[in-house]
Structures are given as C-alpha cells and as structure tokens.
Amino acid sequence: VEGVPAFIHGGPFANIAHGCNSVLATRMALAHADFAVTEAGFAFDLGGEKFFHIKCRRAGLDPAAIVLVATVRALKMHGGTALANLSTPDTNALLRGLDNLAAHADSAAQFGKPVVVAINRFHDDSPEELDAIRSWCASRSLPCAVADAFASGGPGCTDLAALVASTAATDSPRHQPLYNPADGPINAINTIARSIYGGDGADLTETAVAKLDLFTRNGFAHLPICMAKTQNSLSDNATSLGRPRNFRITVRDFELANGPGFLVALTGSLVRMPALPKIPAAERIDVTPDGQITGI
C-alpha cells in the first residue's frame, strides 16, 4: 500500500465545485496500475453525485466500486453528540447517526455499483463503537473494513484494500445516471434534491430564474448541474444533521462554468470562494539550510 503514486491534478472542493481530480489524472493513473482510486470530496451527496453525473459522463468512465468513508466521530455528531464530546464513547449517539450513513449508502446504490464502507479509525474509537458499525453494515449486507493508516501506515489499510479489490472484481452492469441533462436543469436539480438529498424538491429565487433564463437563451441549458451546497448537511441548511426529511432546497443563483461544461446551482448561503485565515499555515513552513522542512 505504501509507495503508491498519487496523481494530483486539479483539486476543486466538492461543496463549491465538482470535487474530484482531472480526467487526465485518472486516465494516467489507470495506465499505470490495475486500480485507480479517485477521491470525490466530502460525502456522496456532493463529490460522489458529481463524480458520476459530471466526470464519468464527460469522460466515459465506469467505476468498478464505490467506497464510502465513515468515522465514528462524524456518525456520533450526526447522532447528536456535541463537538467537544466526540472523543467520549457514545454508542447510542453513533447508532442514531448511522441514519446519515444509510442515506449515503442508499444514494450510492442507485447507480448500480457495489458499495464498500471504510471506517477511518481514530485512536479514541472504542471497540464497541467499531463493532456497532460492523454489525450495522452486516445487517445491510454492506462490505465493511477498518482503515487505520494514520496510526499503522500501509499495514493498517491492507484489509480495506483487499476488500475493495475483491468487491471491484464482481460483475456489475454499467452505471446509469439518475438524470439526462437534455431534460433541462430544473429536472436535474429536482432529481438530485429528491434522489440524493432525500428532500421534496427545489425552489428557485427570482434571481435564479432570471439567470437560468439567460443561460437557456444562450444555449447552455443542456449542461449537467453542479450543486454548490453545504457539506455539513444533506439539505442546504448546515445545522440540519442526520438524515433530514420533509425539506426543500433553495437555489438562489446560477453560474456558468463553460470550460469544464456545467451549470453551478448556488444553494443556501454558501460562498464559492474558499477563505484563508489571516495568517495562512504556509507562512510557518520553511526549509532550513541543511534541508529540513519546518513548520508542518
């Protein structure tokens, strides 16, 4: 596992852009190895959905398997545990939070590809919490493995790698997108809101309607949709955790990304320009005269 090359070409955030590396990087990786793993950022509602509907559609790619990465800490947060208490074992909160993982697993399954759950282990995860996730996955016939790369390096990922390789070797039909861009942006947005987010649909502000009309009149209504949405919730409300239901998302505006070829639908109050702190971490990084890197 260690020593494997990483093809880093393009790194857009999945909450404000399409969330995965370039087609060129993926094709280069596939030319040099039996397996190429693409990190489609954040959760499946963002990076995963866009990977299938934008990147795979454009490049003609067909993944062999989907890996959903979960952590005990995130599941407990979705189950109601306060941020300050995430290091404290709480199996009940974790079990409640598994509803969020279920939503992503259900979304991923719609594309017809086998799904694997990877538990990204933290040092303070209790055995009971890890067992609870394993049992839940077993009850849903979801292959599951713990990844302990942070503490154990490559050997901590061999179980996951073997599981993903064996899962990818199973036959599965070519994935089917959930919407056809030819049916228009409104259909695409409503399909994503209902089938991926679990909501009731989408509403457009007057600004969004006017901008979409402009893009339609200029011949861009056939492009796929890239949703700009908070990464903290399945909805466009960052405080709505777990698996929210009975909600609608609001598209406040549209932007055209004519180079990569998609329309960006802006939801909620999300700002598409990532912010830096007043003193970026890069200012602390240096190289000493003897070649030692400091400040990391």
Secondary structure, 3 states (H helix, E strand, C coil): CCCCCCCCCCCCCCCCCCCCCCHHHHHHHHHHCCCCCCCCCCCHHHHHHHHHHHHHHHHCCCCCCEEEEECHHHHHHHCCCCHHHCCCCCHHHHHHHHHHHHHHHHHHHCCCCCEEEEEECCCCCCHHHHHHHHHHHHHCCCCEEEECHHHHCHHHHHHHHHHHHHHHCCCCCCCCCCCCHHHCHHHHHHHHHHHHCCCCCEEECHHHHHHHHHHHHCCCCCCCEEEECCCCCCCCCCCCCCCCCCCCEEEEEEEEECCCCEEEEEECCCCCCCCCCCCCHHHHCEECCCCCEECC
